[in-house]
Amino acid sequence: MEPTRTGKATIVDLLDRVLDKGLILNADLVISLAGIPLIGVSLRTAIAGVETMQKYGMMKELLPVPLPSPSEPTIT
């Protein structure tokens, strides 16, 4: 059995997959002059939907804060 590919992927399909699964980019850039490194930059970025990032433990500050129940005393 041969795998088949439809070839009809759109930018919306790509964006949906990136937001659902996530994408991590790492880049190291070194600027040198005459073989002597002058500037080094290390870049790391993560692109994903909020739900995906929360699933992997990122952006916990965006999780909803539970409200106190009516039986708990409130601190004012």
C-alpha positions in Angstrom: 0.0 0.0 0.0 1.5 3.3 -1.1 0.9 6.5 0.9 -1.0 9.2 -1.0 -0.7 12.9 -0.7 -3.4 15.3 -1.9 -1.1 18.3 -2.3 -4.0 20.7 -1.4 -2.6 22.1 1.9 -3.4 25.7 2.4 -2.0 28.4 4.6 -4.9 28.0 6.9 -4.1 24.3 7.3 -0.5 25.2 8.1 -1.4 27.8 10.6 -3.9 25.5 12.3 -1.2 22.8 12.7 1.4 25.3 14.0 -1.1 26.7 16.6 -2.2 23.2 17.6 1.2 21.4 17.8 3.6 24.4 18.3 6.8 25.4 16.6 10.1 26.2 18.2 12.8 28.1 16.3 16.5 28.3 17.5 19.0 30.5 15.7 22.6 31.4 16.5 24.1 34.4 14.7 27.8 35.4 14.9 29.1 38.5 13.2 32.8 38.5 12.6 35.3 40.7 10.9 38.6 39.2 9.6 37.8 35.9 11.4 37.4 37.6 14.8 33.9 37.2 16.3 32.5 40.6 17.3 28.8 40.0 18.1 27.0 36.8 19.0 23.3 36.5 19.3 21.3 33.5 20.3 17.6 33.6 19.5 14.9 31.2 20.6 11.2 31.6 20.0 8.1 29.4 20.5 5.0 29.8 18.4 1.8 28.0 19.5 -1.7 28.6 20.6 -2.4 29.6 24.2 -4.0 26.2 25.0 -1.0 24.3 23.6 1.5 26.5 25.6 -0.5 26.0 28.8 -0.6 22.3 28.2 3.3 22.3 28.2 3.5 24.5 31.3 4.1 27.9 29.6 2.0 31.0 30.2 0.4 29.8 33.4 -0.4 33.4 34.3 -3.2 33.3 31.6 -5.0 30.4 33.3 -8.3 31.4 34.8 -8.1 32.2 38.6 -10.7 30.2 40.5 -13.1 32.3 42.4 -13.5 31.7 46.2 -16.6 29.7 47.1 -19.3 31.6 49.1 -18.5 29.6 52.3 -14.8 30.9 52.3 -14.2 34.1 54.1 -13.0 36.9 51.9 -10.0 39.0 52.7 -10.5 42.7 52.3 
